[in-house]
Amino acid sequence: MATSRECPSCALEYEDTGDLKQCPYCGYEFPQRRSSVQWVAWLLALLLLWPAVKGLMMLFG
């Protein structure tokens, strides 16, 4: 499914099909995220939510 996105370099909109590595207009190379970065983000989110979960468990448990 293609979505419309904006290039951070030239500010022109393009159809993003998910497999683009560079802007079709100016040639800006989009940074590629590694899967390890995504896992670290999920881990940090869970660690930040842990005190809230413990607090709710104490409150209702």
PDB file as gemmi writes it, atoms N, CA and C in Angstrom:
CRYST1    1.000    1.000    1.000  90.00  90.00  90.00 P 1                      
ATOM      1  N   MET A   1       0.840  -1.172   0.000  1.00  0.00           N  
ATOM      2  CA  MET A   1       0.000   0.000   0.000  1.00  0.00           C  
ATOM      3  C   MET A   1       0.890   1.242   0.000  1.00  0.00           C  
ATOM      4  N   ALA A   2       0.732   2.082  -0.980  1.00  0.00           N  
ATOM      5  CA  ALA A   2       1.557   3.272  -1.121  1.00  0.00           C  
ATOM      6  C   ALA A   2       0.966   4.422  -0.306  1.00  0.00           C  
ATOM      7  N   THR A   3       1.833   5.137   0.372  1.00  0.00           N  
ATOM      8  CA  THR A   3       1.413   6.303   1.130  1.00  0.00           C  
ATOM      9  C   THR A   3       2.204   7.502   0.645  1.00  0.00           C  
ATOM     10  N   SER A   4       1.658   8.670   0.841  1.00  0.00           N  
ATOM     11  CA  SER A   4       2.330   9.890   0.420  1.00  0.00           C  
ATOM     12  C   SER A   4       3.218  10.377   1.566  1.00  0.00           C  
ATOM     13  N   ARG A   5       4.497  10.602   1.264  1.00  0.00           N  
ATOM     14  CA  ARG A   5       5.451  11.088   2.267  1.00  0.00           C  
ATOM     15  C   ARG A   5       6.193  12.287   1.695  1.00  0.00           C  
ATOM     16  N   GLU A   6       6.893  12.991   2.567  1.00  0.00           N  
ATOM     17  CA  GLU A   6       7.646  14.166   2.156  1.00  0.00           C  
ATOM     18  C   GLU A   6       9.131  13.933   2.356  1.00  0.00           C  
ATOM     19  N   CYS A   7       9.913  14.278   1.361  1.00  0.00           N  
ATOM     20  CA  CYS A   7      11.374  14.145   1.440  1.00  0.00           C  
ATOM     21  C   CYS A   7      11.908  15.214   2.395  1.00  0.00           C  
ATOM     22  N   PRO A   8      12.775  14.848   3.349  1.00  0.00           N  
ATOM     23  CA  PRO A   8      13.308  15.848   4.287  1.00  0.00           C  
ATOM     24  C   PRO A   8      14.316  16.799   3.633  1.00  0.00           C  
ATOM     25  N   SER A   9      14.798  16.459   2.462  1.00  0.00           N  
ATOM     26  CA  SER A   9      15.789  17.301   1.802  1.00  0.00           C  
ATOM     27  C   SER A   9      15.152  18.334   0.874  1.00  0.00           C  
ATOM     28  N   CYS A  10      14.287  17.878  -0.052  1.00  0.00           N  
ATOM     29  CA  CYS A  10      13.719  18.794  -1.047  1.00  0.00           C  
ATOM     30  C   CYS A  10      12.284  19.198  -0.740  1.00  0.00           C  
ATOM     31  N   ALA A  11      11.644  18.575   0.250  1.00  0.00           N  
ATOM     32  CA  ALA A  11      10.283  18.876   0.699  1.00  0.00           C  
ATOM     33  C   ALA A  11       9.224  18.584  -0.358  1.00  0.00           C  
ATOM     34  N   LEU A  12       9.533  17.733  -1.333  1.00  0.00           N  
ATOM     35  CA  LEU A  12       8.536  17.314  -2.308  1.00  0.00           C  
ATOM     36  C   LEU A  12       7.898  16.013  -1.852  1.00  0.00           C  
ATOM     37  N   GLU A  13       6.596  15.861  -2.138  1.00  0.00           N  
ATOM     38  CA  GLU A  13       5.908  14.636  -1.750  1.00  0.00           C  
ATOM     39  C   GLU A  13       6.121  13.564  -2.814  1.00  0.00           C  
ATOM     40  N   TYR A  14       6.204  12.326  -2.344  1.00  0.00           N  
ATOM     41  CA  TYR A  14       6.382  11.184  -3.243  1.00  0.00           C  
ATOM     42  C   TYR A  14       5.562  10.029  -2.700  1.00  0.00           C  
ATOM     43  N   GLU A  15       5.258   9.071  -3.559  1.00  0.00           N  
ATOM     44  CA  GLU A  15       4.528   7.880  -3.147  1.00  0.00           C  
ATOM     45  C   GLU A  15       5.521   6.883  -2.565  1.00  0.00           C  
ATOM     46  N   ASP A  16       5.360   6.581  -1.286  1.00  0.00           N  
ATOM     47  CA  ASP A  16       6.263   5.656  -0.598  1.00  0.00           C  
ATOM     48  C   ASP A  16       5.681   4.253  -0.657  1.00  0.00           C  
ATOM     49  N   THR A  17       6.349   3.372  -1.369  1.00  0.00           N  
ATOM     50  CA  THR A  17       5.902   1.987  -1.449  1.00  0.00           C  
ATOM     51  C   THR A  17       6.619   1.119  -0.438  1.00  0.00           C  
ATOM     52  N   GLY A  18       7.530   1.695   0.326  1.00  0.00           N  
ATOM     53  CA  GLY A  18       8.235   0.957   1.359  1.00  0.00           C  
ATOM     54  C   GLY A  18       9.584   0.418   0.924  1.00  0.00           C  
ATOM     55  N   ASP A  19       9.865   0.437  -0.370  1.00  0.00           N  
ATOM     56  CA  ASP A  19      11.131  -0.112  -0.846  1.00  0.00           C  
ATOM     57  C   ASP A  19      12.063   0.960  -1.415  1.00  0.00           C  
ATOM     58  N   LEU A  20      11.711   2.237  -1.259  1.00  0.00           N  
ATOM     59  CA  LEU A  20      12.563   3.307  -1.763  1.00  0.00           C  
ATOM     60  C   LEU A  20      13.763   3.517  -0.852  1.00  0.00           C  
ATOM     61  N   LYS A  21      14.921   3.648  -1.464  1.00  0.00           N  
ATOM     62  CA  LYS A  21      16.135   3.914  -0.697  1.00  0.00           C  
ATOM     63  C   LYS A  21      16.625   5.340  -0.892  1.00  0.00           C  
ATOM     64  N   GLN A  22      16.054   6.018  -1.914  1.00  0.00           N  
ATOM     65  CA  GLN A  22      16.419   7.409  -2.134  1.00  0.00           C  
ATOM     66  C   GLN A  22      15.241   8.162  -2.743  1.00  0.00           C  
ATOM     67  N   CYS A  23      15.263   9.483  -2.607  1.00  0.00           N  
ATOM     68  CA  CYS A  23      14.195  10.332  -3.132  1.00  0.00           C  
ATOM     69  C   CYS A  23      14.210  10.278  -4.657  1.00  0.00           C  
ATOM     70  N   PRO A  24      13.053  10.090  -5.287  1.00  0.00           N  
ATOM     71  CA  PRO A  24      13.026  10.024  -6.749  1.00  0.00           C  
ATOM     72  C   PRO A  24      13.293  11.371  -7.410  1.00  0.00           C  
ATOM     73  N   TYR A  25      13.238  12.465  -6.660  1.00  0.00           N  
ATOM     74  CA  TYR A  25      13.436  13.789  -7.238  1.00  0.00           C  
ATOM     75  C   TYR A  25      14.854  14.325  -7.046  1.00  0.00           C  
ATOM     76  N   CYS A  26      15.343  14.305  -5.805  1.00  0.00           N  
ATOM     77  CA  CYS A  26      16.642  14.923  -5.525  1.00  0.00           C  
ATOM     78  C   CYS A  26      17.749  13.908  -5.262  1.00  0.00           C  
ATOM     79  N   GLY A  27      17.387  12.637  -5.066  1.00  0.00           N  
ATOM     80  CA  GLY A  27      18.393  11.608  -4.827  1.00  0.00           C  
ATOM     81  C   GLY A  27      18.832  11.472  -3.379  1.00  0.00           C  
ATOM     82  N   TYR A  28      18.128  12.145  -2.447  1.00  0.00           N  
ATOM     83  CA  TYR A  28      18.458  12.044  -1.025  1.00  0.00           C  
ATOM     84  C   TYR A  28      18.341  10.591  -0.586  1.00  0.00           C  
ATOM     85  N   GLU A  29      19.382  10.087   0.049  1.00  0.00           N  
ATOM     86  CA  GLU A  29      19.364   8.700   0.523  1.00  0.00           C  
ATOM     87  C   GLU A  29      18.730   8.649   1.903  1.00  0.00           C  
ATOM     88  N   PHE A  30      17.621   7.920   1.999  1.00  0.00           N  
ATOM     89  CA  PHE A  30      16.920   7.788   3.265  1.00  0.00           C  
ATOM     90  C   PHE A  30      17.708   6.883   4.198  1.00  0.00           C  
ATOM     91  N   PRO A  31      17.819   7.255   5.489  1.00  0.00           N  
ATOM     92  CA  PRO A  31      18.533   6.393   6.437  1.00  0.00           C  
ATOM     93  C   PRO A  31      17.753   5.102   6.666  1.00  0.00           C  
ATOM     94  N   GLN A  32      18.464   4.005   6.728  1.00  0.00           N  
ATOM     95  CA  GLN A  32      17.841   2.700   6.949  1.00  0.00           C  
ATOM     96  C   GLN A  32      17.962   2.331   8.417  1.00  0.00           C  
ATOM     97  N   ARG A  33      16.835   1.968   9.017  1.00  0.00           N  
ATOM     98  CA  ARG A  33      16.851   1.555  10.414  1.00  0.00           C  
ATOM     99  C   ARG A  33      17.172   0.077  10.501  1.00  0.00           C  
ATOM    100  N   ARG A  34      17.983  -0.234  11.459  1.00  0.00           N  
ATOM    101  CA  ARG A  34      18.267  -1.643  11.716  1.00  0.00           C  
ATOM    102  C   ARG A  34      17.206  -2.198  12.653  1.00  0.00           C  
ATOM    103  N   SER A  35      16.968  -3.472  12.575  1.00  0.00           N  
ATOM    104  CA  SER A  35      15.947  -4.077  13.416  1.00  0.00           C  
ATOM    105  C   SER A  35      16.332  -4.011  14.896  1.00  0.00           C  
ATOM    106  N   SER A  36      17.624  -3.948  15.191  1.00  0.00           N  
ATOM    107  CA  SER A  36      18.042  -3.873  16.593  1.00  0.00           C  
ATOM    108  C   SER A  36      17.588  -2.560  17.231  1.00  0.00           C  
ATOM    109  N   VAL A  37      17.526  -1.495  16.457  1.00  0.00           N  
ATOM    110  CA  VAL A  37      17.067  -0.212  16.988  1.00  0.00           C  
ATOM    111  C   VAL A  37      15.602  -0.316  17.387  1.00  0.00           C  
ATOM    112  N   GLN A  38      14.813  -1.016  16.596  1.00  0.00           N  
ATOM    113  CA  GLN A  38      13.402  -1.181  16.906  1.00  0.00           C  
ATOM    114  C   GLN A  38      13.214  -2.014  18.175  1.00  0.00           C  
ATOM    115  N   TRP A  39      14.008  -3.063  18.342  1.00  0.00           N  
ATOM    116  CA  TRP A  39      13.909  -3.889  19.547  1.00  0.00           C  
ATOM    117  C   TRP A  39      14.296  -3.113  20.793  1.00  0.00           C  
ATOM    118  N   VAL A  40      15.314  -2.286  20.691  1.00  0.00           N  
ATOM    119  CA  VAL A  40      15.737  -1.476  21.841  1.00  0.00           C  
ATOM    120  C   VAL A  40      14.642  -0.478  22.205  1.00  0.00           C  
ATOM    121  N   ALA A  41      13.988   0.109  21.209  1.00  0.00           N  
ATOM    122  CA  ALA A  41      12.900   1.053  21.478  1.00  0.00           C  
ATOM    123  C   ALA A  41      11.750   0.367  22.214  1.00  0.00           C  
ATOM    124  N   TRP A  42      11.385  -0.846  21.779  1.00  0.00           N  
ATOM    125  CA  TRP A  42      10.319  -1.589  22.466  1.00  0.00           C  
ATOM    126  C   TRP A  42      10.722  -1.941  23.900  1.00  0.00           C  
ATOM    127  N   LEU A  43      11.956  -2.348  24.086  1.00  0.00           N  
ATOM    128  CA  LEU A  43      12.430  -2.700  25.418  1.00  0.00           C  
ATOM    129  C   LEU A  43      12.387  -1.491  26.352  1.00  0.00           C  
ATOM    130  N   LEU A  44      12.832  -0.340  25.864  1.00  0.00           N  
ATOM    131  CA  LEU A  44      12.804   0.869  26.693  1.00  0.00           C  
ATOM    132  C   LEU A  44      11.374   1.288  27.017  1.00  0.00           C  
ATOM    133  N   ALA A  45      10.472   1.143  26.065  1.00  0.00           N  
ATOM    134  CA  ALA A  45       9.067   1.479  26.329  1.00  0.00           C  
ATOM    135  C   ALA A  45       8.496   0.575  27.415  1.00  0.00           C  
ATOM    136  N   LEU A  46       8.796  -0.710  27.348  1.00  0.00           N  
ATOM    137  CA  LEU A  46       8.308  -1.638  28.376  1.00  0.00           C  
ATOM    138  C   LEU A  46       8.906  -1.332  29.741  1.00  0.00           C  
ATOM    139  N   LEU A  47      10.186  -0.985  29.773  1.00  0.00           N  
ATOM    140  CA  LEU A  47      10.823  -0.648  31.048  1.00  0.00           C  
ATOM    141  C   LEU A  47      10.234   0.626  31.651  1.00  0.00           C  
ATOM    142  N   LEU A  48       9.865   1.578  30.794  1.00  0.00           N  
ATOM    143  CA  LEU A  48       9.257   2.804  31.303  1.00  0.00           C  
ATOM    144  C   LEU A  48       7.837   2.561  31.811  1.00  0.00           C  
ATOM    145  N   LEU A  49       7.140   1.585  31.252  1.00  0.00           N  
ATOM    146  CA  LEU A  49       5.778   1.284  31.683  1.00  0.00           C  
ATOM    147  C   LEU A  49       5.733   0.386  32.922  1.00  0.00           C  
ATOM    148  N   TRP A  50       6.821  -0.284  33.231  1.00  0.00           N  
ATOM    149  CA  TRP A  50       6.836  -1.241  34.336  1.00  0.00           C  
ATOM    150  C   TRP A  50       6.409  -0.630  35.671  1.00  0.00           C  
ATOM    151  N   PRO A  51       6.904   0.561  36.074  1.00  0.00           N  
ATOM    152  CA  PRO A  51       6.449   1.132  37.356  1.00  0.00           C  
ATOM    153  C   PRO A  51       4.943   1.421  37.366  1.00  0.00           C  
ATOM    154  N   ALA A  52       4.386   1.831  36.244  1.00  0.00           N  
ATOM    155  CA  ALA A  52       2.946   2.089  36.179  1.00  0.00           C  
ATOM    156  C   ALA A  52       2.161   0.791  36.360  1.00  0.00           C  
ATOM    157  N   VAL A  53       2.628  -0.280  35.757  1.00  0.00           N  
ATOM    158  CA  VAL A  53       1.958  -1.569  35.873  1.00  0.00           C  
ATOM    159  C   VAL A  53       2.029  -2.055  37.329  1.00  0.00           C  
ATOM    160  N   LYS A  54       3.193  -1.930  37.949  1.00  0.00           N  
ATOM    161  CA  LYS A  54       3.331  -2.346  39.363  1.00  0.00           C  
ATOM    162  C   LYS A  54       2.437  -1.517  40.267  1.00  0.00           C  
ATOM    163  N   GLY A  55       2.337  -0.216  39.992  1.00  0.00           N  
ATOM    164  CA  GLY A  55       1.477   0.650  40.786  1.00  0.00           C  
ATOM    165  C   GLY A  55       0.010   0.279  40.653  1.00  0.00           C  
ATOM    166  N   LEU A  56      -0.412  -0.037  39.429  1.00  0.00           N  
ATOM    167  CA  LEU A  56      -1.792  -0.469  39.237  1.00  0.00           C  
ATOM    168  C   LEU A  56      -2.060  -1.810  39.909  1.00  0.00           C  
ATOM    169  N   MET A  57      -1.082  -2.684  39.894  1.00  0.00           N  
ATOM    170  CA  MET A  57      -1.250  -3.975  40.544  1.00  0.00           C  
ATOM    171  C   MET A  57      -1.383  -3.798  42.069  1.00  0.00           C  
ATOM    172  N   MET A  58      -0.613  -2.876  42.646  1.00  0.00           N  
ATOM    173  CA  MET A  58      -0.720  -2.620  44.077  1.00  0.00           C  
ATOM    174  C   MET A  58      -2.045  -1.962  44.415  1.00  0.00           C  
ATOM    175  N   LEU A  59      -2.498  -1.079  43.551  1.00  0.00           N  
ATOM    176  CA  LEU A  59      -3.730  -0.349  43.799  1.00  0.00           C  
ATOM    177  C   LEU A  59      -4.957  -1.265  43.732  1.00  0.00           C  
ATOM    178  N   PHE A  60      -4.992  -2.143  42.742  1.00  0.00           N  
ATOM    179  CA  PHE A  60      -6.159  -3.003  42.548  1.00  0.00           C  
ATOM    180  C   PHE A  60      -5.946  -4.435  43.023  1.00  0.00           C  
ATOM    181  N   GLY A  61      -4.749  -4.787  43.425  1.00  0.00           N  
ATOM    182  CA  GLY A  61      -4.472  -6.171  43.779  1.00  0.00           C  
ATOM    183  C   GLY A  61      -4.475  -6.469  45.214  1.00  0.00           C  
TER     184      GLY A  61                                                      
END                                                                             
